[in-house]
Amino acid sequence: MKTNRSAEDYLECILLLSQQSEFVHRVEVARKIGVSQPAVQKAVKALTESGFIECDGLHLFLTAAGRDYAERVYARHCIIRDFLQMHGVNALDADSDACEMEHCISEATYQMMKKYVKG
């Protein structure tokens, strides 16, 4: 599967849900992302075929590759969010904007933000 914004959003969502609970269900993913269950089913199929997640029929689990990728996406999100907040953007807008920006900024811009945030 070619990774794209949608795949990254699903992986990030599954990562965050797995940090809250041992088991992640499709319905929770659908609620958190705001999509239909058939949309989640389609994404699960693609992510499974790509080796990013495994499914036992009821629960979704990140594979090692999926966890690594999801953690990198989420780290990027956090750096961008923190950078925006450091520049006066309120927490809600910073988080929402980070969700958009994490997929489209260049590596050079991300590294600058990271350097600024990490000091």
PAMARDO-870179 format. One record per residue: residue number from 1; x, y, z of N, C-alpha, C, CB in turn. Coordinates in nm, 2 decimals. Atoms other than C-alpha are relative to their C-alpha. Glycine has a CB too. Example, Ala and Ser with C-alpha at 12.3 -4.5 7.8 and 13.67 -1.06 7.14 Angstrom:
2
(1 (0.09 -0.12 0.00) (1.23 -0.45 0.78) (0.09 0.12 0.00) (-0.10 0.00 0.12))
(2 (-0.09 -0.11 0.00) (1.37 -0.11 0.71) (-0.08 0.11 0.08) (0.04 0.05 -0.14))
END
This chain:
119
(1 (0.08 -0.12 0.00) (0.00 0.00 0.00) (0.09 0.12 0.00) (-0.10 0.00 0.12))
(2 (-0.07 -0.13 0.00) (0.13 0.34 -0.09) (-0.05 0.08 0.12) (-0.02 0.08 -0.14))
(3 (0.04 -0.08 -0.12) (0.13 0.54 0.23) (-0.05 0.13 -0.05) (0.12 0.01 0.10))
(4 (0.06 -0.12 0.03) (-0.08 0.84 0.22) (-0.06 0.06 0.13) (-0.11 -0.01 -0.11))
(5 (0.06 -0.06 -0.12) (-0.26 1.08 0.45) (-0.10 -0.09 0.07) (-0.06 0.13 -0.04))
(6 (0.10 0.08 -0.06) (-0.55 0.85 0.51) (0.06 -0.12 0.08) (-0.09 -0.06 -0.11))
(7 (-0.07 0.11 -0.07) (-0.32 0.55 0.60) (0.06 0.05 0.12) (0.10 -0.06 -0.10))
(8 (-0.07 -0.05 -0.12) (-0.12 0.77 0.83) (-0.10 0.04 0.11) (0.08 0.13 -0.04))
(9 (0.10 -0.04 -0.10) (-0.44 0.90 1.00) (-0.05 -0.13 0.07) (-0.12 0.07 -0.07))
(10 (0.05 0.12 -0.06) (-0.56 0.54 1.06) (0.11 -0.06 0.09) (-0.03 -0.10 -0.11))
(11 (-0.11 0.06 -0.08) (-0.22 0.42 1.19) (0.02 0.08 0.13) (0.13 0.00 -0.08))
(12 (-0.02 -0.08 -0.12) (-0.19 0.72 1.42) (-0.12 -0.02 0.10) (0.00 0.15 -0.04))
(13 (0.12 0.03 -0.09) (-0.55 0.66 1.55) (0.01 -0.13 0.07) (-0.13 0.00 -0.09))
(14 (-0.01 0.14 -0.06) (-0.49 0.29 1.61) (0.11 0.01 0.11) (0.04 -0.10 -0.10))
(15 (-0.11 -0.01 -0.10) (-0.16 0.38 1.80) (-0.06 0.07 0.12) (0.11 0.09 -0.06))
(16 (0.05 -0.08 -0.11) (-0.34 0.64 2.02) (-0.10 -0.09 0.08) (-0.06 0.13 -0.04))
(17 (0.10 0.09 -0.06) (-0.63 0.40 2.09) (0.07 -0.12 0.08) (-0.10 -0.05 -0.10))
(18 (-0.07 0.11 -0.06) (-0.39 0.12 2.17) (0.08 0.04 0.13) (0.10 -0.07 -0.10))
(19 (-0.07 -0.05 -0.12) (-0.22 0.34 2.43) (-0.10 0.02 0.12) (0.07 0.13 -0.02))
(20 (0.11 -0.02 -0.10) (-0.56 0.38 2.61) (-0.06 -0.14 0.04) (-0.11 0.08 -0.06))
(21 (0.07 0.13 -0.03) (-0.68 0.01 2.59) (0.08 -0.11 -0.07) (-0.14 0.01 -0.05))
(22 (-0.07 0.12 0.06) (-0.53 -0.33 2.52) (-0.05 -0.03 -0.14) (0.00 -0.12 0.09))
(23 (0.07 0.04 0.12) (-0.78 -0.39 2.24) (-0.06 0.12 -0.07) (-0.11 -0.10 0.03))
(24 (0.05 -0.10 0.09) (-0.87 -0.16 1.95) (-0.10 -0.06 -0.09) (0.11 0.08 -0.08))
(25 (0.11 0.05 0.09) (-1.20 -0.21 1.77) (-0.03 0.10 -0.11) (-0.13 -0.02 0.08))
(26 (0.03 -0.09 0.12) (-1.30 -0.08 1.43) (-0.10 0.11 0.03) (-0.06 -0.09 -0.11))
(27 (0.10 -0.11 -0.03) (-1.60 0.11 1.57) (0.07 0.11 0.07) (-0.11 -0.06 0.09))
(28 (-0.07 -0.11 -0.07) (-1.36 0.31 1.80) (0.08 0.08 -0.10) (0.09 -0.06 0.11))
(29 (-0.07 -0.08 0.10) (-1.15 0.40 1.50) (-0.09 0.08 -0.08) (0.08 -0.11 -0.10))
(30 (0.10 -0.07 0.08) (-1.46 0.50 1.30) (-0.04 0.13 0.08) (-0.12 -0.09 -0.03))
(31 (0.04 -0.12 -0.08) (-1.57 0.73 1.59) (0.11 0.10 0.01) (-0.04 -0.05 0.14))
(32 (-0.11 -0.09 -0.02) (-1.23 0.88 1.65) (0.03 0.08 -0.13) (0.12 -0.07 0.05))
(33 (-0.03 -0.07 0.13) (-1.17 0.96 1.28) (-0.12 0.07 -0.06) (0.06 -0.10 -0.10))
(34 (0.12 -0.06 0.05) (-1.53 1.04 1.20) (-0.03 -0.05 -0.14) (0.02 0.15 -0.01))
(35 (0.03 0.07 0.12) (-1.58 0.79 0.92) (-0.10 -0.11 0.02) (0.13 -0.05 -0.08))
(36 (0.09 0.12 -0.01) (-1.82 0.50 0.85) (0.08 -0.12 0.03) (-0.08 -0.01 -0.13))
(37 (-0.07 0.13 -0.02) (-1.74 0.15 0.95) (0.04 -0.07 -0.13) (-0.10 -0.09 0.08))
(38 (-0.05 0.05 0.13) (-1.73 0.04 0.58) (0.14 0.06 -0.04) (-0.10 0.01 -0.11))
(39 (-0.13 -0.07 0.04) (-1.45 0.30 0.53) (0.11 -0.05 0.09) (-0.02 0.16 0.03))
(40 (-0.11 0.06 -0.09) (-1.26 0.16 0.83) (0.03 -0.14 -0.05) (-0.05 -0.01 0.15))
(41 (-0.02 0.13 0.05) (-1.31 -0.19 0.69) (0.09 0.00 -0.12) (-0.13 -0.07 -0.03))
(42 (-0.08 -0.02 0.12) (-1.16 -0.08 0.36) (0.15 0.03 0.04) (-0.06 0.10 -0.10))
(43 (-0.14 -0.04 -0.04) (-0.86 0.08 0.53) (0.07 -0.11 0.07) (-0.01 0.13 0.10))
(44 (-0.06 0.11 -0.07) (-0.81 -0.22 0.76) (0.05 -0.10 -0.10) (-0.10 -0.07 0.09))
(45 (-0.04 0.09 0.10) (-0.79 -0.44 0.45) (0.13 0.04 -0.06) (-0.11 -0.02 -0.11))
(46 (-0.12 -0.05 0.07) (-0.53 -0.22 0.28) (0.12 0.00 0.10) (-0.03 0.14 -0.05))
(47 (-0.11 -0.01 -0.10) (-0.33 -0.17 0.60) (0.05 -0.14 0.04) (-0.04 0.07 0.13))
(48 (-0.04 0.14 -0.03) (-0.33 -0.55 0.67) (0.08 -0.05 -0.12) (-0.13 -0.09 0.02))
(49 (-0.07 0.04 0.12) (-0.22 -0.62 0.31) (0.14 0.06 -0.01) (-0.08 0.03 -0.13))
(50 (-0.13 -0.07 0.01) (0.06 -0.37 0.35) (0.09 -0.04 0.12) (-0.02 0.15 0.01))
(51 (-0.08 0.05 -0.11) (0.18 -0.54 0.67) (0.01 0.10 0.12) (0.14 -0.03 -0.04))
(52 (0.00 -0.10 -0.11) (0.10 -0.24 0.90) (-0.08 -0.04 0.12) (-0.04 0.13 -0.05))
(53 (0.08 0.04 -0.11) (-0.17 -0.40 1.11) (-0.04 -0.15 -0.02) (-0.13 0.09 0.01))
(54 (0.06 0.13 0.00) (-0.31 -0.74 1.20) (-0.13 0.01 0.07) (0.10 -0.10 0.08))
(55 (0.13 0.00 -0.05) (-0.66 -0.83 1.28) (-0.04 -0.14 0.04) (-0.11 0.06 -0.10))
(56 (0.04 0.14 -0.04) (-0.79 -1.13 1.48) (-0.15 -0.02 -0.02) (0.03 -0.02 0.15))
(57 (0.15 0.01 0.02) (-1.15 -1.07 1.36) (-0.07 0.11 0.08) (-0.05 -0.14 0.04))
(58 (0.06 -0.10 -0.08) (-1.24 -0.84 1.64) (0.09 0.12 0.03) (-0.05 -0.06 0.13))
(59 (-0.10 -0.11 -0.05) (-0.93 -0.64 1.74) (0.10 0.03 -0.11) (0.07 -0.05 0.13))
(60 (-0.10 -0.05 0.09) (-0.68 -0.44 1.55) (0.13 0.02 0.08) (-0.04 0.13 -0.07))
(61 (-0.13 -0.01 -0.06) (-0.31 -0.46 1.63) (0.10 0.05 -0.10) (0.05 -0.14 0.06))
(62 (-0.11 -0.04 0.09) (-0.01 -0.27 1.49) (0.11 -0.10 -0.01) (0.05 0.14 0.05))
(63 (-0.12 0.09 0.02) (0.27 -0.48 1.35) (0.12 0.09 0.05) (0.02 -0.05 -0.14))
(64 (-0.12 -0.08 -0.04) (0.62 -0.37 1.44) (0.02 0.11 -0.10) (0.13 -0.09 0.00))
(65 (-0.01 -0.10 0.10) (0.64 -0.19 1.11) (-0.11 0.11 0.01) (0.00 -0.06 -0.15))
(66 (0.11 -0.09 -0.02) (0.30 -0.03 1.17) (0.02 0.09 0.12) (-0.13 -0.08 0.01))
(67 (-0.02 -0.08 -0.12) (0.39 0.08 1.52) (0.11 0.10 -0.03) (0.04 -0.09 0.12))
(68 (-0.11 -0.09 0.02) (0.72 0.23 1.40) (-0.05 0.12 -0.09) (0.11 -0.07 -0.08))
(69 (0.05 -0.10 0.09) (0.54 0.42 1.12) (-0.09 0.10 0.07) (-0.07 -0.06 -0.12))
(70 (0.10 -0.08 -0.07) (0.26 0.54 1.34) (0.07 0.09 0.11) (-0.10 -0.09 0.08))
(71 (-0.07 -0.08 -0.10) (0.50 0.66 1.61) (0.08 0.11 -0.07) (0.10 -0.09 0.07))
(72 (-0.07 -0.11 0.07) (0.70 0.86 1.35) (-0.10 0.11 -0.04) (0.07 -0.05 -0.12))
(73 (0.11 -0.09 0.04) (0.37 1.02 1.22) (-0.04 0.08 0.13) (-0.12 -0.07 -0.06))
(74 (0.05 -0.07 -0.12) (0.26 1.10 1.58) (0.11 0.09 0.05) (-0.04 -0.10 0.10))
(75 (-0.11 -0.09 -0.05) (0.60 1.24 1.68) (0.00 0.13 -0.09) (0.14 -0.07 -0.01))
(76 (0.00 -0.12 0.09) (0.58 1.47 1.37) (-0.12 0.09 0.04) (-0.02 -0.05 -0.15))
(77 (0.12 -0.08 -0.04) (0.23 1.58 1.48) (0.03 0.08 0.13) (-0.12 -0.10 0.02))
(78 (-0.03 -0.07 -0.13) (0.35 1.66 1.83) (0.10 0.11 -0.01) (0.05 -0.11 0.10))
(79 (-0.10 -0.11 0.02) (0.65 1.86 1.72) (-0.07 0.12 -0.07) (0.11 -0.05 -0.09))
(80 (0.07 -0.11 0.07) (0.43 2.07 1.48) (-0.10 0.07 0.10) (-0.08 -0.05 -0.12))
(81 (0.09 -0.05 -0.10) (0.16 2.11 1.75) (0.07 0.09 0.10) (-0.08 -0.11 0.07))
(82 (-0.08 -0.07 -0.10) (0.42 2.22 2.01) (0.06 0.13 -0.06) (0.11 -0.08 0.06))
(83 (-0.05 -0.12 0.07) (0.58 2.46 1.76) (-0.10 0.11 -0.01) (0.06 -0.04 -0.14))
(84 (0.11 -0.10 0.02) (0.25 2.63 1.68) (-0.04 0.06 0.14) (-0.12 -0.07 -0.06))
(85 (0.03 -0.05 -0.13) (0.17 2.66 2.05) (0.10 0.09 0.06) (-0.03 -0.12 0.10))
(86 (-0.11 -0.09 -0.04) (0.51 2.81 2.12) (-0.01 0.14 -0.07) (0.13 -0.06 -0.03))
(87 (0.02 -0.13 0.07) (0.41 3.08 1.87) (-0.13 0.06 0.02) (0.03 -0.03 -0.15))
(88 (0.13 -0.07 -0.04) (0.08 3.17 2.03) (-0.13 -0.06 -0.05) (0.01 0.13 -0.04))
(89 (0.12 0.07 0.05) (-0.16 2.93 1.86) (-0.07 -0.07 0.12) (0.03 -0.09 -0.12))
(90 (0.06 0.07 -0.11) (-0.42 2.80 2.10) (0.00 -0.15 -0.02) (-0.15 0.05 0.02))
(91 (-0.02 0.15 0.00) (-0.41 2.43 2.19) (-0.09 -0.07 -0.10) (-0.03 -0.05 0.14))
(92 (0.09 0.07 0.09) (-0.72 2.33 1.99) (0.03 0.02 -0.14) (-0.15 0.05 0.03))
(93 (-0.04 -0.03 0.14) (-0.62 2.51 1.67) (0.14 -0.06 -0.03) (0.01 0.15 -0.02))
(94 (-0.13 0.06 0.02) (-0.26 2.39 1.71) (-0.01 -0.15 -0.03) (0.09 0.03 0.12))
(95 (0.02 0.14 0.02) (-0.37 2.03 1.74) (-0.07 -0.03 -0.14) (-0.08 -0.06 0.11))
(96 (0.07 0.02 0.12) (-0.61 2.06 1.45) (0.09 0.03 -0.12) (-0.13 0.09 -0.01))
(97 (-0.09 -0.04 0.10) (-0.36 2.24 1.23) (0.12 -0.10 -0.02) (0.06 0.14 0.02))
(98 (-0.11 0.10 0.00) (-0.09 1.98 1.32) (-0.05 -0.12 -0.08) (0.05 -0.03 0.14))
(99 (0.06 0.11 0.07) (-0.32 1.71 1.19) (0.01 0.02 -0.15) (-0.15 -0.02 0.04))
(100 (-0.01 -0.03 0.14) (-0.32 1.88 0.85) (0.14 0.01 -0.05) (-0.07 0.13 -0.03))
(101 (-0.14 -0.03 0.04) (0.04 1.99 0.84) (0.09 -0.12 0.00) (0.05 0.11 0.08))
(102 (-0.09 0.11 -0.01) (0.20 1.67 0.94) (0.02 -0.08 -0.13) (-0.05 -0.10 0.11))
(103 (0.00 0.08 0.12) (0.12 1.52 0.60) (0.07 0.08 -0.12) (-0.14 -0.03 -0.04))
(104 (-0.04 -0.08 0.12) (0.24 1.81 0.38) (0.13 0.08 0.01) (-0.11 0.08 -0.04))
(105 (-0.11 -0.08 -0.01) (0.53 2.00 0.52) (0.13 -0.08 -0.04) (0.02 0.06 0.14))
(106 (-0.12 0.07 0.04) (0.88 1.93 0.39) (0.08 -0.05 0.12) (0.09 0.10 -0.09))
(107 (-0.09 0.06 -0.10) (1.14 1.74 0.58) (0.08 0.12 0.06) (0.09 -0.11 -0.05))
(108 (-0.08 -0.11 -0.04) (1.35 2.06 0.60) (-0.08 0.09 0.10) (0.05 0.09 -0.11))
(109 (0.08 -0.08 -0.09) (1.06 2.26 0.76) (-0.03 -0.08 0.13) (-0.14 0.03 -0.07))
(110 (0.02 0.08 -0.12) (0.99 1.97 1.00) (0.12 0.00 0.09) (-0.04 -0.14 -0.04))
(111 (-0.12 0.01 -0.08) (1.35 1.95 1.11) (0.03 0.14 0.07) (0.12 -0.03 -0.09))
(112 (-0.02 -0.13 -0.06) (1.36 2.33 1.17) (-0.10 0.01 0.12) (-0.04 0.11 -0.10))
(113 (0.10 0.00 -0.12) (1.04 2.30 1.39) (0.05 -0.08 0.11) (-0.14 -0.05 -0.05))
(114 (-0.05 0.09 -0.10) (1.19 2.01 1.57) (0.12 0.06 0.08) (0.04 -0.14 -0.06))
(115 (-0.12 -0.06 -0.07) (1.52 2.19 1.64) (-0.05 0.12 0.09) (0.09 0.05 -0.11))
(116 (0.05 -0.11 -0.08) (1.32 2.49 1.76) (-0.07 -0.05 0.13) (-0.10 0.09 -0.08))
(117 (0.08 0.05 -0.11) (1.09 2.29 1.99) (0.10 -0.07 0.10) (-0.10 -0.10 -0.05))
(118 (-0.09 0.07 -0.09) (1.37 2.07 2.13) (0.11 0.09 0.06) (0.07 -0.12 -0.08))
(119 (-0.10 -0.10 -0.06) (1.60 2.37 2.19) (0.13 -0.03 -0.04) (-0.01 0.01 0.14))
END
